[in-house]
Amino acid sequence: MLNTQQQPYTESRTPNERKTMPHKLIVDCSTGVTTEVELTAEEVAQREADAVAFAEIKAAEEAAAQAKADAKASAQAKLAALGLTADEIAALN
Amino acid sequence: MANTYTAIATVTATTSVANIEFTSIPATYTDLLLLYSIRSAGSYDNVSIRFNSNTSSYSTRRLLGNGSSASSDTTSGVSGSPGTAALCGAIPGTSQTANTFGNQLVYIPNYAGSNNKSVSCDSVDENNASGANAEMTASLWSNSAAITSILLLGYHGNNFAQYSTATLYGIKNS
């Protein structure tokens, strides 16, 4: 029988230990019991890899956005050098 | 709620946690519905989900409206989720409205079947009355295994804040 009631969970570590150790809540759907456990070394490694991957993606996105902005500014400067007014350049956007 | 919905389990974090995981999910339903209200303990984050602790073969497409513009992208253009998890929506954190949580609905049809698993997610979050995100994501987990566990994680690597809560529903005859 599935237990749909939220079950209390216990924590044996001190507050200082909890601050330094990543942990997760595990809900066993067959019993409804929730336990709080530290992440395994593998899970911590995956979490760190995720953060690195995110940082790399974010850096690439920011670099692409900057390159696009630089190209736009360069194109606008070249158009201005050809004699186009600011309104004419804006009309091209 | 329709009587075809059964609350399998629910959990509320009494302190900040890295992950919330539902395990030993019974195969007796046709679909799963995961509802959660989560706040990031970091400046902001996105919720991602993993099935059966598997870290490969996920892809996501996203539609995003933030109150002033709309966009769409794939996992490679989204903040995170390079194939190691299915991306869901953004959640607020310390840089956004205090004490608010992002609300998200994740639907997983035919979770116990032997085909690849599709996932849809609707989400909303708000930022100090200056903006809000409404997102819809469609994800695919290219794996034929029945889903027996679901892990929720902050993709930017942040913890979930205290009082974050999640409930897993099983759906029959849907």
Interface residues (C-beta under 8 A of the other chain):
Chain A: L2 N3 T4 Q6 Y9 E11 R18 P22 H23 K24 L25 I26 V27 D28 C29 S30 T31 G32 T34 E36 L39 E43 Q46 R47 E48 A49 D50 A51 A53 F54 I57 K58 E61
Chain B: T6 A7 I8 A9 T10 V11 T12 A13 T14 T15 V17 A18 N19 I20 E21 F22 T23 S24 I25 P26 T55 S76 G77 V78 S79 G80 P82 T84 A85 L151 L153 Y155 H156 G157 N159 L168
